[in-house]
């Protein structure tokens, strides 16, 4: 099947959607204990869903391809109301992915994840019915690692003309990392722990500063075409750009964390906010824009400044999706 390029940037996320169930308890339940929660809430979660919301709040066009069970149809309505294109949300056999989250009186939490329908292969079966290598048309593709790794790899392989962003969280095993199709990945977005584990999987010593570890990783032949963005919590972000892959070493950019005006309440969702804003920031340069051509180091630095500000605003609020700011609010804070 011949695909026509859309004239605007559109990101497809092939990723996870969860029903996050919060149980507010006095203390995290001990072995053998039964305890009642004082409060219960049900919210949309999952990295795919969170990052889709972040792209939409940043003003980007985004479609999500994922699987829900019959019990998750309310999530589809919620995501649509947030401006996300949801035609790619399929209903599979079984229960929607779930996170059971106990939150104690100090705000500490403990989480059990059940992948549920996130592990369905329904999409790949449906895509293949349209043609051996079919994938929805998109200018940008974003995947995380809360669905089967084979599903992410199918998307990466077949979103042929798209710029590919991978946020490999939770990190795959070192065996999976070694055979991952990094040559098709334009951008990898990781936090500091993930960067160290990624480096370790390639035998790189992590007894150096984060900037040295990430630069060493970027010099590995597997990452020859992959720029690495490494978030550093309250220390902001660093990025190693493969601007001139024939003239390595690559370009290093460091940006401090965004302005915090209130107390840090909850860092959950900061990474997803950052990732969504980053993809949207790169999408702004156009559907076919490439690093080293239309996008240079200064452009990436500007994108990163917006991302760290968005992520800083996220940590000032409770919740995950509820704490992702709009671009308008981020711009106001940047002035
Ligand atoms: P993750 O949430 O995926 O573990 P990080 O902890 O690195 O990732 O946070 C992602 C981004 O969120 C950081 O790059 C930073 O911009 C922002 N951030 C996280 N914690 C803070 C903080 N305490 N103060 C300001 N910004 C923060």
Boltz pocket constraint, residues with backbone or C-beta under 6 A from the ligand:
constraints:
  - pocket:
      binder: B
      contacts: [[A, 190], [A, 191], [A, 192], [A, 230], [A, 231], [A, 232], [A, 233], [A, 234], [A, 235], [A, 236], [A, 237], [A, 256], [A, 257], [A, 258], [A, 260], [A, 264], [A, 267], [A, 268], [A, 269], [A, 270], [A, 271], [A, 272], [A, 274], [A, 307], [A, 308], [A, 309], [A, 311], [A, 312], [A, 315]]
      max_distance: 6.0
